[in-house]
Amino acid sequence: MIVKVKVKPNAKKEEIKELGKDYYEIRVTVVPEKGKANKKVIEILSKHLKVPKSRIKLIRGETSREKLFEIDM
């Protein structure tokens, strides 16, 4: 399953919104440096979709706000 995510780093609170089928907006409180925001996004996706973090892989957009994740269900 491929999921598209729009990331908003440095937010006041963490939240996830479903914008469409397999399309999410995720706000994280961490800064986007050294992959910290990406790790937090994976953690939030993991909790929301109820899959282990090890099954979520960033496939595109490491330094972009628009990211694509592959999730093994």
PyMOL Python script that loads the backbone (N, CA, C, O; Angstrom):
from pymol import cmd

cmd.read_pdbstr("""\
ATOM      1  N   MET A   1       0.844  -1.169   0.000  1.00  0.00           N
ATOM      2  CA  MET A   1       0.000   0.000   0.000  1.00  0.00           C
ATOM      3  C   MET A   1       0.898   1.244   0.000  1.00  0.00           C
ATOM      4  O   MET A   1       1.848   1.330   0.779  1.00  0.00           O
ATOM      5  N   ILE A   2       0.594   2.194  -0.867  1.00  0.00           N
ATOM      6  CA  ILE A   2       1.338   3.445  -0.946  1.00  0.00           C
ATOM      7  C   ILE A   2       0.489   4.550  -0.325  1.00  0.00           C
ATOM      8  O   ILE A   2      -0.692   4.693  -0.642  1.00  0.00           O
ATOM      9  N   VAL A   3       1.108   5.328   0.563  1.00  0.00           N
ATOM     10  CA  VAL A   3       0.410   6.410   1.249  1.00  0.00           C
ATOM     11  C   VAL A   3       1.145   7.715   0.969  1.00  0.00           C
ATOM     12  O   VAL A   3       2.368   7.783   1.085  1.00  0.00           O
ATOM     13  N   LYS A   4       0.399   8.743   0.602  1.00  0.00           N
ATOM     14  CA  LYS A   4       0.971  10.069   0.380  1.00  0.00           C
ATOM     15  C   LYS A   4       0.737  10.897   1.632  1.00  0.00           C
ATOM     16  O   LYS A   4      -0.360  10.900   2.191  1.00  0.00           O
ATOM     17  N   VAL A   5       1.776  11.599   2.068  1.00  0.00           N
ATOM     18  CA  VAL A   5       1.694  12.369   3.307  1.00  0.00           C
ATOM     19  C   VAL A   5       2.209  13.786   3.075  1.00  0.00           C
ATOM     20  O   VAL A   5       3.267  13.988   2.479  1.00  0.00           O
ATOM     21  N   LYS A   6       1.449  14.755   3.553  1.00  0.00           N
ATOM     22  CA  LYS A   6       1.884  16.146   3.552  1.00  0.00           C
ATOM     23  C   LYS A   6       2.285  16.461   4.990  1.00  0.00           C
ATOM     24  O   LYS A   6       1.462  16.370   5.901  1.00  0.00           O
ATOM     25  N   VAL A   7       3.540  16.828   5.194  1.00  0.00           N
ATOM     26  CA  VAL A   7       4.068  17.020   6.551  1.00  0.00           C
ATOM     27  C   VAL A   7       4.162  18.500   6.882  1.00  0.00           C
ATOM     28  O   VAL A   7       4.609  19.307   6.067  1.00  0.00           O
ATOM     29  N   LYS A   8       3.737  18.839   8.083  1.00  0.00           N
ATOM     30  CA  LYS A   8       3.866  20.203   8.597  1.00  0.00           C
ATOM     31  C   LYS A   8       4.730  20.135   9.864  1.00  0.00           C
ATOM     32  O   LYS A   8       4.215  19.859  10.947  1.00  0.00           O
ATOM     33  N   PRO A   9       6.034  20.384   9.734  1.00  0.00           N
ATOM     34  CA  PRO A   9       6.918  20.337  10.912  1.00  0.00           C
ATOM     35  C   PRO A   9       6.765  21.591  11.770  1.00  0.00           C
ATOM     36  O   PRO A   9       6.172  22.582  11.344  1.00  0.00           O
ATOM     37  N   ASN A  10       7.312  21.532  12.987  1.00  0.00           N
ATOM     38  CA  ASN A  10       7.299  22.658  13.926  1.00  0.00           C
ATOM     39  C   ASN A  10       5.897  23.101  14.313  1.00  0.00           C
ATOM     40  O   ASN A  10       5.680  24.280  14.593  1.00  0.00           O
ATOM     41  N   ALA A  11       4.953  22.186  14.332  1.00  0.00           N
ATOM     42  CA  ALA A  11       3.581  22.520  14.708  1.00  0.00           C
ATOM     43  C   ALA A  11       3.468  22.635  16.229  1.00  0.00           C
ATOM     44  O   ALA A  11       4.345  22.171  16.959  1.00  0.00           O
ATOM     45  N   LYS A  12       2.403  23.246  16.695  1.00  0.00           N
ATOM     46  CA  LYS A  12       2.198  23.369  18.139  1.00  0.00           C
ATOM     47  C   LYS A  12       1.791  22.048  18.774  1.00  0.00           C
ATOM     48  O   LYS A  12       2.139  21.769  19.921  1.00  0.00           O
ATOM     49  N   LYS A  13       1.043  21.225  18.012  1.00  0.00           N
ATOM     50  CA  LYS A  13       0.661  19.911  18.526  1.00  0.00           C
ATOM     51  C   LYS A  13       0.700  18.895  17.393  1.00  0.00           C
ATOM     52  O   LYS A  13       0.610  19.245  16.216  1.00  0.00           O
ATOM     53  N   GLU A  14       0.835  17.641  17.773  1.00  0.00           N
ATOM     54  CA  GLU A  14       0.883  16.571  16.774  1.00  0.00           C
ATOM     55  C   GLU A  14      -0.519  16.094  16.467  1.00  0.00           C
ATOM     56  O   GLU A  14      -1.326  15.854  17.365  1.00  0.00           O
ATOM     57  N   GLU A  15      -0.798  15.958  15.157  1.00  0.00           N
ATOM     58  CA  GLU A  15      -2.100  15.442  14.749  1.00  0.00           C
ATOM     59  C   GLU A  15      -2.004  14.883  13.341  1.00  0.00           C
ATOM     60  O   GLU A  15      -1.086  15.188  12.580  1.00  0.00           O
ATOM     61  N   ILE A  16      -2.989  14.053  13.026  1.00  0.00           N
ATOM     62  CA  ILE A  16      -3.067  13.462  11.693  1.00  0.00           C
ATOM     63  C   ILE A  16      -4.476  13.690  11.159  1.00  0.00           C
ATOM     64  O   ILE A  16      -5.463  13.474  11.862  1.00  0.00           O
ATOM     65  N   LYS A  17      -4.554  14.131   9.898  1.00  0.00           N
ATOM     66  CA  LYS A  17      -5.847  14.351   9.237  1.00  0.00           C
ATOM     67  C   LYS A  17      -5.857  13.533   7.959  1.00  0.00           C
ATOM     68  O   LYS A  17      -4.872  13.497   7.221  1.00  0.00           O
ATOM     69  N   GLU A  18      -6.969  12.884   7.708  1.00  0.00           N
ATOM     70  CA  GLU A  18      -7.111  12.146   6.450  1.00  0.00           C
ATOM     71  C   GLU A  18      -7.727  13.105   5.431  1.00  0.00           C
ATOM     72  O   GLU A  18      -8.859  13.557   5.597  1.00  0.00           O
ATOM     73  N   LEU A  19      -6.967  13.410   4.373  1.00  0.00           N
ATOM     74  CA  LEU A  19      -7.436  14.341   3.349  1.00  0.00           C
ATOM     75  C   LEU A  19      -8.134  13.624   2.206  1.00  0.00           C
ATOM     76  O   LEU A  19      -8.885  14.238   1.449  1.00  0.00           O
ATOM     77  N   GLY A  20      -7.890  12.339   2.081  1.00  0.00           N
ATOM     78  CA  GLY A  20      -8.482  11.534   1.024  1.00  0.00           C
ATOM     79  C   GLY A  20      -8.069  10.096   1.218  1.00  0.00           C
ATOM     80  O   GLY A  20      -7.458   9.748   2.228  1.00  0.00           O
ATOM     81  N   LYS A  21      -8.403   9.255   0.249  1.00  0.00           N
ATOM     82  CA  LYS A  21      -8.009   7.854   0.354  1.00  0.00           C
ATOM     83  C   LYS A  21      -6.485   7.754   0.224  1.00  0.00           C
ATOM     84  O   LYS A  21      -5.921   8.161  -0.791  1.00  0.00           O
ATOM     85  N   ASP A  22      -5.834   7.223   1.233  1.00  0.00           N
ATOM     86  CA  ASP A  22      -4.382   7.070   1.282  1.00  0.00           C
ATOM     87  C   ASP A  22      -3.639   8.398   1.151  1.00  0.00           C
ATOM     88  O   ASP A  22      -2.537   8.433   0.604  1.00  0.00           O
ATOM     89  N   TYR A  23      -4.220   9.484   1.642  1.00  0.00           N
ATOM     90  CA  TYR A  23      -3.581  10.800   1.621  1.00  0.00           C
ATOM     91  C   TYR A  23      -3.819  11.466   2.969  1.00  0.00           C
ATOM     92  O   TYR A  23      -4.963  11.673   3.374  1.00  0.00           O
ATOM     93  N   TYR A  24      -2.729  11.802   3.664  1.00  0.00           N
ATOM     94  CA  TYR A  24      -2.816  12.340   5.022  1.00  0.00           C
ATOM     95  C   TYR A  24      -2.039  13.641   5.150  1.00  0.00           C
ATOM     96  O   TYR A  24      -1.085  13.889   4.412  1.00  0.00           O
ATOM     97  N   GLU A  25      -2.464  14.469   6.101  1.00  0.00           N
ATOM     98  CA  GLU A  25      -1.679  15.622   6.522  1.00  0.00           C
ATOM     99  C   GLU A  25      -1.283  15.334   7.962  1.00  0.00           C
ATOM    100  O   GLU A  25      -2.138  15.086   8.812  1.00  0.00           O
ATOM    101  N   ILE A  26       0.003  15.367   8.229  1.00  0.00           N
ATOM    102  CA  ILE A  26       0.499  15.067   9.570  1.00  0.00           C
ATOM    103  C   ILE A  26       1.283  16.269  10.081  1.00  0.00           C
ATOM    104  O   ILE A  26       2.211  16.744   9.426  1.00  0.00           O
ATOM    105  N   ARG A  27       0.904  16.746  11.242  1.00  0.00           N
ATOM    106  CA  ARG A  27       1.623  17.840  11.906  1.00  0.00           C
ATOM    107  C   ARG A  27       2.489  17.239  13.007  1.00  0.00           C
ATOM    108  O   ARG A  27       2.019  16.438  13.815  1.00  0.00           O
ATOM    109  N   VAL A  28       3.756  17.634  13.028  1.00  0.00           N
ATOM    110  CA  VAL A  28       4.683  17.147  14.052  1.00  0.00           C
ATOM    111  C   VAL A  28       5.339  18.335  14.742  1.00  0.00           C
ATOM    112  O   VAL A  28       5.515  19.398  14.145  1.00  0.00           O
ATOM    113  N   THR A  29       5.695  18.140  16.001  1.00  0.00           N
ATOM    114  CA  THR A  29       6.265  19.228  16.789  1.00  0.00           C
ATOM    115  C   THR A  29       7.781  19.325  16.637  1.00  0.00           C
ATOM    116  O   THR A  29       8.378  20.306  17.081  1.00  0.00           O
ATOM    117  N   VAL A  30       8.404  18.345  16.028  1.00  0.00           N
ATOM    118  CA  VAL A  30       9.868  18.361  15.904  1.00  0.00           C
ATOM    119  C   VAL A  30      10.304  19.152  14.677  1.00  0.00           C
ATOM    120  O   VAL A  30       9.526  19.395  13.755  1.00  0.00           O
ATOM    121  N   VAL A  31      11.582  19.548  14.699  1.00  0.00           N
ATOM    122  CA  VAL A  31      12.148  20.307  13.583  1.00  0.00           C
ATOM    123  C   VAL A  31      12.584  19.353  12.469  1.00  0.00           C
ATOM    124  O   VAL A  31      12.957  18.211  12.740  1.00  0.00           O
ATOM    125  N   PRO A  32      12.538  19.817  11.222  1.00  0.00           N
ATOM    126  CA  PRO A  32      12.900  18.941  10.105  1.00  0.00           C
ATOM    127  C   PRO A  32      14.406  18.900   9.844  1.00  0.00           C
ATOM    128  O   PRO A  32      14.873  19.346   8.796  1.00  0.00           O
ATOM    129  N   GLU A  33      15.156  18.364  10.796  1.00  0.00           N
ATOM    130  CA  GLU A  33      16.594  18.242  10.579  1.00  0.00           C
ATOM    131  C   GLU A  33      17.075  16.855  10.980  1.00  0.00           C
ATOM    132  O   GLU A  33      16.622  16.287  11.975  1.00  0.00           O
ATOM    133  N   LYS A  34      17.992  16.325  10.196  1.00  0.00           N
ATOM    134  CA  LYS A  34      18.597  15.003  10.426  1.00  0.00           C
ATOM    135  C   LYS A  34      17.560  13.877  10.512  1.00  0.00           C
ATOM    136  O   LYS A  34      17.766  12.897  11.228  1.00  0.00           O
ATOM    137  N   GLY A  35      16.449  14.018   9.785  1.00  0.00           N
ATOM    138  CA  GLY A  35      15.456  12.953   9.733  1.00  0.00           C
ATOM    139  C   GLY A  35      14.548  12.831  10.948  1.00  0.00           C
ATOM    140  O   GLY A  35      13.785  11.871  11.051  1.00  0.00           O
ATOM    141  N   LYS A  36      14.616  13.794  11.875  1.00  0.00           N
ATOM    142  CA  LYS A  36      13.790  13.721  13.092  1.00  0.00           C
ATOM    143  C   LYS A  36      12.304  13.764  12.758  1.00  0.00           C
ATOM    144  O   LYS A  36      11.521  12.993  13.313  1.00  0.00           O
ATOM    145  N   ALA A  37      11.912  14.657  11.858  1.00  0.00           N
ATOM    146  CA  ALA A  37      10.498  14.779  11.499  1.00  0.00           C
ATOM    147  C   ALA A  37      10.013  13.518  10.781  1.00  0.00           C
ATOM    148  O   ALA A  37       8.886  13.075  11.001  1.00  0.00           O
ATOM    149  N   ASN A  38      10.855  12.943   9.928  1.00  0.00           N
ATOM    150  CA  ASN A  38      10.476  11.713   9.223  1.00  0.00           C
ATOM    151  C   ASN A  38      10.233  10.571  10.197  1.00  0.00           C
ATOM    152  O   ASN A  38       9.282   9.807  10.033  1.00  0.00           O
ATOM    153  N   LYS A  39      11.085  10.449  11.208  1.00  0.00           N
ATOM    154  CA  LYS A  39      10.912   9.392  12.217  1.00  0.00           C
ATOM    155  C   LYS A  39       9.605   9.587  12.976  1.00  0.00           C
ATOM    156  O   LYS A  39       8.898   8.621  13.263  1.00  0.00           O
ATOM    157  N   LYS A  40       9.290  10.828  13.298  1.00  0.00           N
ATOM    158  CA  LYS A  40       8.054  11.120  14.024  1.00  0.00           C
ATOM    159  C   LYS A  40       6.831  10.828  13.154  1.00  0.00           C
ATOM    160  O   LYS A  40       5.822  10.329  13.651  1.00  0.00           O
ATOM    161  N   VAL A  41       6.917  11.138  11.857  1.00  0.00           N
ATOM    162  CA  VAL A  41       5.822  10.862  10.943  1.00  0.00           C
ATOM    163  C   VAL A  41       5.573   9.356  10.868  1.00  0.00           C
ATOM    164  O   VAL A  41       4.425   8.914  10.876  1.00  0.00           O
ATOM    165  N   ILE A  42       6.640   8.578  10.795  1.00  0.00           N
ATOM    166  CA  ILE A  42       6.511   7.117  10.756  1.00  0.00           C
ATOM    167  C   ILE A  42       5.863   6.614  12.046  1.00  0.00           C
ATOM    168  O   ILE A  42       5.021   5.716  12.011  1.00  0.00           O
ATOM    169  N   GLU A  43       6.251   7.185  13.170  1.00  0.00           N
ATOM    170  CA  GLU A  43       5.670   6.795  14.462  1.00  0.00           C
ATOM    171  C   GLU A  43       4.164   7.096  14.500  1.00  0.00           C
ATOM    172  O   GLU A  43       3.380   6.264  14.954  1.00  0.00           O
ATOM    173  N   ILE A  44       3.765   8.263  14.032  1.00  0.00           N
ATOM    174  CA  ILE A  44       2.352   8.653  14.032  1.00  0.00           C
ATOM    175  C   ILE A  44       1.549   7.779  13.065  1.00  0.00           C
ATOM    176  O   ILE A  44       0.452   7.326  13.394  1.00  0.00           O
ATOM    177  N   LEU A  45       2.101   7.546  11.872  1.00  0.00           N
ATOM    178  CA  LEU A  45       1.428   6.668  10.903  1.00  0.00           C
ATOM    179  C   LEU A  45       1.258   5.264  11.468  1.00  0.00           C
ATOM    180  O   LEU A  45       0.215   4.636  11.290  1.00  0.00           O
ATOM    181  N   SER A  46       2.284   4.780  12.147  1.00  0.00           N
ATOM    182  CA  SER A  46       2.258   3.444  12.737  1.00  0.00           C
ATOM    183  C   SER A  46       1.107   3.306  13.731  1.00  0.00           C
ATOM    184  O   SER A  46       0.375   2.316  13.708  1.00  0.00           O
ATOM    185  N   LYS A  47       0.950   4.295  14.599  1.00  0.00           N
ATOM    186  CA  LYS A  47      -0.129   4.262  15.583  1.00  0.00           C
ATOM    187  C   LYS A  47      -1.498   4.377  14.913  1.00  0.00           C
ATOM    188  O   LYS A  47      -2.433   3.666  15.279  1.00  0.00           O
ATOM    189  N   HIS A  48      -1.610   5.269  13.938  1.00  0.00           N
ATOM    190  CA  HIS A  48      -2.899   5.503  13.271  1.00  0.00           C
ATOM    191  C   HIS A  48      -3.357   4.285  12.464  1.00  0.00           C
ATOM    192  O   HIS A  48      -4.530   3.915  12.504  1.00  0.00           O
ATOM    193  N   LEU A  49      -2.431   3.668  11.733  1.00  0.00           N
ATOM    194  CA  LEU A  49      -2.788   2.535  10.878  1.00  0.00           C
ATOM    195  C   LEU A  49      -2.660   1.184  11.584  1.00  0.00           C
ATOM    196  O   LEU A  49      -3.021   0.146  11.029  1.00  0.00           O
ATOM    197  N   LYS A  50      -2.144   1.210  12.807  1.00  0.00           N
ATOM    198  CA  LYS A  50      -1.980  -0.003  13.626  1.00  0.00           C
ATOM    199  C   LYS A  50      -1.091  -1.047  12.941  1.00  0.00           C
ATOM    200  O   LYS A  50      -1.444  -2.223  12.851  1.00  0.00           O
ATOM    201  N   VAL A  51       0.070  -0.588  12.461  1.00  0.00           N
ATOM    202  CA  VAL A  51       1.085  -1.477  11.888  1.00  0.00           C
ATOM    203  C   VAL A  51       2.418  -1.152  12.556  1.00  0.00           C
ATOM    204  O   VAL A  51       2.630  -0.019  12.988  1.00  0.00           O
ATOM    205  N   PRO A  52       3.315  -2.130  12.647  1.00  0.00           N
ATOM    206  CA  PRO A  52       4.622  -1.862  13.249  1.00  0.00           C
ATOM    207  C   PRO A  52       5.417  -0.845  12.422  1.00  0.00           C
ATOM    208  O   PRO A  52       5.287  -0.783  11.200  1.00  0.00           O
ATOM    209  N   LYS A  53       6.241  -0.050  13.111  1.00  0.00           N
ATOM    210  CA  LYS A  53       7.054   0.959  12.430  1.00  0.00           C
ATOM    211  C   LYS A  53       7.987   0.324  11.403  1.00  0.00           C
ATOM    212  O   LYS A  53       8.320   0.949  10.396  1.00  0.00           O
ATOM    213  N   SER A  54       8.407  -0.904  11.651  1.00  0.00           N
ATOM    214  CA  SER A  54       9.330  -1.587  10.745  1.00  0.00           C
ATOM    215  C   SER A  54       8.695  -1.894   9.380  1.00  0.00           C
ATOM    216  O   SER A  54       9.407  -2.191   8.421  1.00  0.00           O
ATOM    217  N   ARG A  55       7.385  -1.825   9.290  1.00  0.00           N
ATOM    218  CA  ARG A  55       6.688  -2.105   8.024  1.00  0.00           C
ATOM    219  C   ARG A  55       6.400  -0.845   7.217  1.00  0.00           C
ATOM    220  O   ARG A  55       5.780  -0.912   6.156  1.00  0.00           O
ATOM    221  N   ILE A  56       6.850   0.304   7.719  1.00  0.00           N
ATOM    222  CA  ILE A  56       6.640   1.574   7.023  1.00  0.00           C
ATOM    223  C   ILE A  56       7.980   2.063   6.496  1.00  0.00           C
ATOM    224  O   ILE A  56       8.948   2.203   7.244  1.00  0.00           O
ATOM    225  N   LYS A  57       8.016   2.319   5.197  1.00  0.00           N
ATOM    226  CA  LYS A  57       9.274   2.704   4.549  1.00  0.00           C
ATOM    227  C   LYS A  57       9.054   3.968   3.719  1.00  0.00           C
ATOM    228  O   LYS A  57       8.127   4.038   2.913  1.00  0.00           O
ATOM    229  N   LEU A  58       9.912   4.961   3.925  1.00  0.00           N
ATOM    230  CA  LEU A  58       9.871   6.187   3.142  1.00  0.00           C
ATOM    231  C   LEU A  58      10.482   5.903   1.772  1.00  0.00           C
ATOM    232  O   LEU A  58      11.648   5.520   1.678  1.00  0.00           O
ATOM    233  N   ILE A  59       9.692   6.090   0.708  1.00  0.00           N
ATOM    234  CA  ILE A  59      10.225   5.783  -0.623  1.00  0.00           C
ATOM    235  C   ILE A  59      10.509   7.034  -1.449  1.00  0.00           C
ATOM    236  O   ILE A  59      11.280   6.973  -2.407  1.00  0.00           O
ATOM    237  N   ARG A  60       9.903   8.166  -1.098  1.00  0.00           N
ATOM    238  CA  ARG A  60      10.194   9.405  -1.831  1.00  0.00           C
ATOM    239  C   ARG A  60       9.892  10.612  -0.965  1.00  0.00           C
ATOM    240  O   ARG A  60       8.914  10.615  -0.217  1.00  0.00           O
ATOM    241  N   GLY A  61      10.738  11.654  -1.063  1.00  0.00           N
ATOM    242  CA  GLY A  61      10.473  12.914  -0.383  1.00  0.00           C
ATOM    243  C   GLY A  61      11.168  13.075   0.948  1.00  0.00           C
ATOM    244  O   GLY A  61      10.613  13.676   1.868  1.00  0.00           O
ATOM    245  N   GLU A  62      12.375  12.547   1.067  1.00  0.00           N
ATOM    246  CA  GLU A  62      13.081  12.618   2.344  1.00  0.00           C
ATOM    247  C   GLU A  62      13.248  14.050   2.846  1.00  0.00           C
ATOM    248  O   GLU A  62      13.143  14.294   4.048  1.00  0.00           O
ATOM    249  N   THR A  63      13.507  15.005   1.943  1.00  0.00           N
ATOM    250  CA  THR A  63      13.697  16.398   2.356  1.00  0.00           C
ATOM    251  C   THR A  63      12.533  17.292   1.937  1.00  0.00           C
ATOM    252  O   THR A  63      12.601  18.511   2.092  1.00  0.00           O
ATOM    253  N   SER A  64      11.483  16.705   1.416  1.00  0.00           N
ATOM    254  CA  SER A  64      10.322  17.460   0.948  1.00  0.00           C
ATOM    255  C   SER A  64       9.183  17.361   1.965  1.00  0.00           C
ATOM    256  O   SER A  64       9.185  16.481   2.825  1.00  0.00           O
ATOM    257  N   ARG A  65       8.226  18.256   1.860  1.00  0.00           N
ATOM    258  CA  ARG A  65       7.045  18.165   2.732  1.00  0.00           C
ATOM    259  C   ARG A  65       6.047  17.147   2.209  1.00  0.00           C
ATOM    260  O   ARG A  65       5.236  16.619   2.970  1.00  0.00           O
ATOM    261  N   GLU A  66       6.103  16.870   0.912  1.00  0.00           N
ATOM    262  CA  GLU A  66       5.256  15.836   0.300  1.00  0.00           C
ATOM    263  C   GLU A  66       6.049  14.536   0.272  1.00  0.00           C
ATOM    264  O   GLU A  66       7.103  14.471  -0.360  1.00  0.00           O
ATOM    265  N   LYS A  67       5.563  13.515   0.939  1.00  0.00           N
ATOM    266  CA  LYS A  67       6.289  12.255   1.058  1.00  0.00           C
ATOM    267  C   LYS A  67       5.428  11.072   0.615  1.00  0.00           C
ATOM    268  O   LYS A  67       4.200  11.111   0.698  1.00  0.00           O
ATOM    269  N   LEU A  68       6.091  10.035   0.149  1.00  0.00           N
ATOM    270  CA  LEU A  68       5.414   8.789  -0.189  1.00  0.00           C
ATOM    271  C   LEU A  68       5.976   7.687   0.700  1.00  0.00           C
ATOM    272  O   LEU A  68       7.190   7.506   0.803  1.00  0.00           O
ATOM    273  N   PHE A  69       5.080   6.964   1.332  1.00  0.00           N
ATOM    274  CA  PHE A  69       5.466   5.844   2.193  1.00  0.00           C
ATOM    275  C   PHE A  69       4.889   4.561   1.642  1.00  0.00           C
ATOM    276  O   PHE A  69       3.763   4.535   1.145  1.00  0.00           O
ATOM    277  N   GLU A  70       5.675   3.486   1.733  1.00  0.00           N
ATOM    278  CA  GLU A  70       5.195   2.163   1.378  1.00  0.00           C
ATOM    279  C   GLU A  70       4.929   1.431   2.688  1.00  0.00           C
ATOM    280  O   GLU A  70       5.776   1.405   3.580  1.00  0.00           O
ATOM    281  N   ILE A  71       3.742   0.837   2.793  1.00  0.00           N
ATOM    282  CA  ILE A  71       3.358   0.154   4.023  1.00  0.00           C
ATOM    283  C   ILE A  71       3.014  -1.299   3.706  1.00  0.00           C
ATOM    284  O   ILE A  71       2.132  -1.578   2.894  1.00  0.00           O
ATOM    285  N   ASP A  72       3.721  -2.215   4.356  1.00  0.00           N
ATOM    286  CA  ASP A  72       3.423  -3.647   4.214  1.00  0.00           C
ATOM    287  C   ASP A  72       2.347  -4.009   5.219  1.00  0.00           C
ATOM    288  O   ASP A  72       2.583  -3.980   6.426  1.00  0.00           O
ATOM    289  N   MET A  73       1.176  -4.348   4.728  1.00  0.00           N
ATOM    290  CA  MET A  73       0.057  -4.696   5.617  1.00  0.00           C
ATOM    291  C   MET A  73       0.051  -6.142   5.967  1.00  0.00           C
ATOM    292  O   MET A  73      -0.824  -6.595   6.705  1.00  0.00           O
TER     293      MET A  73
END
""", "prot")
cmd.dss("prot")
cmd.show_as("cartoon", "prot")
cmd.util.cbc("prot")
cmd.orient("prot")
